[in-house]
Amino acid sequence: MSALRIDVTDDLDSCLKLRFEVFVEEQGVPVEEERDALDDTATHLIATQDGVPMGTARVVFQGDTAKIGRVCVLKSTRGTGLGAKLIEACVAEAARHEGVTRAKLGAQTHALGFYEKLGFTAYGPIYLDAGIEHRDMAKSLG
């Protein structure tokens, strides 16, 4: 049985490498939009399979809200449940912070159903982020 781990990490280089592959190379997001100043203060999570990075996400704490973002898994691992485990790990990390009462994210519209299954509810209008349609979603913690 292969060992899947999802951990908070300081290895930003590995996270950025995954994000570059998925967002810039695969989805065509401009590299200058993919990386931002929030990376310096965010809590980063990395999913590894037998020590090999397969997915990443970040959590930015803003008052009572934990904003989950930059969620990606390598194409080869999609449909395996890894993405759901990564989101669940982000929600668990958010819930560990005192005073944080909700998790929020901007979902690509094709992924709304995926996040709904994980307890998130869509709200507000569809908007463009890096040229890709998104919709905000939130989940109450606790």
C-alpha positions in Angstrom: 0.0 0.0 0.0 1.5 3.3 -1.0 1.8 6.0 1.6 -0.3 9.2 1.0 0.5 12.1 3.3 -0.9 15.6 3.5 1.1 17.9 5.7 1.6 21.6 6.4 4.9 22.4 4.7 7.5 25.1 4.5 8.7 23.7 1.2 7.2 26.4 -0.9 9.4 25.5 -3.9 7.7 22.1 -4.3 4.2 23.7 -4.0 5.1 26.4 -6.6 6.4 23.7 -8.9 3.1 21.8 -8.7 1.1 25.0 -9.2 3.2 26.0 -12.2 2.6 22.6 -13.9 -1.2 22.7 -13.3 -2.1 26.4 -13.6 0.5 27.8 -15.9 1.4 24.9 -18.2 -1.9 23.1 -18.2 -4.5 25.8 -17.7 -2.7 28.7 -19.3 -2.7 31.0 -16.3 -0.1 33.8 -16.7 2.8 33.1 -14.3 2.6 36.6 -12.9 -1.0 36.0 -11.8 -0.3 32.5 -10.3 2.2 33.7 -7.7 1.3 36.5 -5.3 2.3 38.2 -2.1 -0.1 36.0 -0.1 2.3 33.0 -0.6 4.6 34.7 2.0 2.0 34.5 4.8 -0.2 31.6 3.8 -0.2 28.2 5.4 0.8 25.7 2.6 -0.2 22.1 2.5 1.4 19.4 0.3 0.1 16.0 -0.6 2.8 13.4 -1.3 2.5 9.8 -2.4 5.6 7.8 -1.3 7.4 11.1 -0.8 6.6 12.4 -4.3 4.6 15.7 -4.4 1.2 15.2 -6.1 -0.9 18.1 -4.9 -0.9 21.4 -3.0 -3.2 24.0 -1.6 -2.8 27.1 0.6 -4.9 28.6 3.4 -4.9 32.4 4.0 -6.3 33.5 7.4 -8.4 36.7 7.2 -10.2 37.4 10.5 -12.8 34.7 11.1 -12.4 33.3 7.6 -9.8 30.8 6.2 -9.5 31.3 2.4 -8.5 28.1 0.7 -6.8 28.6 -2.6 -4.3 27.5 -5.2 -5.7 24.0 -5.0 -4.2 21.6 -7.5 -3.4 18.0 -8.0 -1.4 16.5 -10.9 -3.4 15.2 -13.8 -2.3 11.6 -13.1 -3.9 11.7 -9.7 -7.3 13.2 -10.6 -10.3 11.0 -9.8 -8.4 9.2 -7.1 -9.9 11.1 -4.1 -6.7 13.0 -3.5 -8.3 16.4 -4.2 -11.0 15.7 -1.7 -8.5 14.7 0.9 -6.5 17.8 0.3 -9.6 20.1 0.8 -10.5 18.1 3.9 -7.0 18.7 5.3 -7.3 22.4 4.5 -10.7 22.6 6.4 -9.2 20.7 9.3 -6.2 23.1 9.4 -8.6 26.1 9.3 -10.7 24.6 12.2 -7.6 24.3 14.3 -7.2 28.1 14.4 -9.2 29.8 17.2 -11.8 32.3 16.0 -12.0 30.9 12.5 -15.7 30.1 11.8 -15.8 29.5 8.1 -13.7 28.3 5.1 -14.1 30.1 1.8 -12.7 29.4 -1.7 -13.1 30.5 -5.3 -14.0 27.4 -7.3 -13.6 27.0 -11.0 -17.1 26.6 -12.2 -16.5 23.1 -13.6 -15.6 22.1 -10.0 -18.6 23.4 -8.2 -20.1 19.9 -7.8 -16.8 18.6 -6.3 -16.8 21.2 -3.6 -20.6 20.9 -2.9 -19.9 17.2 -2.1 -17.4 18.4 0.5 -20.0 20.7 2.2 -19.3 24.0 0.4 -22.2 26.2 -0.8 -21.9 28.5 -3.8 -22.9 32.2 -3.5 -22.6 35.4 -5.5 -22.0 35.8 -9.2 -19.7 34.0 -11.6 -16.5 36.0 -12.1 -13.3 35.7 -14.1 -10.0 34.9 -12.3 -7.0 34.5 -14.6 -9.4 34.2 -17.5 -11.2 31.2 -15.9 -14.8 31.3 -14.6 -15.1 31.0 -10.8 -17.7 31.2 -8.2 -17.2 31.8 -4.5 -18.1 29.0 -2.0 -18.1 28.8 1.7 -18.5 26.2 4.4 -19.3 26.8 8.1 -16.8 25.3 10.6 -17.9 23.7 13.8 
